[in-house]
């Protein structure tokens, strides 16, 4: 049976939890703390901010990068 994927919506990413497949600076658990609203609002959402749970370090990335299973897993694994 093929793996079923839930499509991600940038508007529903706020406070979602993510695990980096390869830890970044010894950090692997992250939370989406901000969905960056574009100007003007009619433009699509592209960027989100992730905060590392351990250090509080914030990184910004394109929300679609979270769909790459080689880099990110949804939830804390």
Residue pairs with C-beta under 8 A, 6 or more apart in sequence:
8 63
8 64
8 66
8 67
10 35
10 44
10 45
10 46
10 48
10 63
11 35
11 45
13 32
13 35
13 48
13 63
13 66
14 32
14 33
14 34
14 35
15 31
15 32
15 33
16 31
16 32
16 74
17 29
17 30
17 31
17 74
17 75
17 76
18 29
18 30
18 31
18 32
18 50
18 66
18 72
18 73
18 74
18 75
18 76
19 28
19 29
19 30
19 72
19 73
19 74
19 75
19 76
19 77
20 27
20 28
20 29
20 30
20 71
20 72
21 69
21 70
21 71
21 72
21 73
22 71
24 52
24 59
25 52
25 55
25 57
26 54
27 52
27 53
27 54
27 55
27 57
29 52
29 53
29 54
29 76
30 50
30 51
30 52
30 53
30 59
31 50
31 51
31 53
32 48
32 49
32 50
33 49
33 50
33 51
33 58
34 48
34 49
35 45
35 48
35 63
36 45
36 46
36 47
36 48
36 49
36 60
37 45
38 44
38 45
38 46
45 63
46 62
46 63
46 64
47 60
47 61
47 62
47 63
48 60
48 61
48 62
48 63
48 66
49 58
49 59
49 60
50 58
50 59
50 60
50 61
51 57
51 58
52 58
52 59
65 71
65 72
66 72
66 74
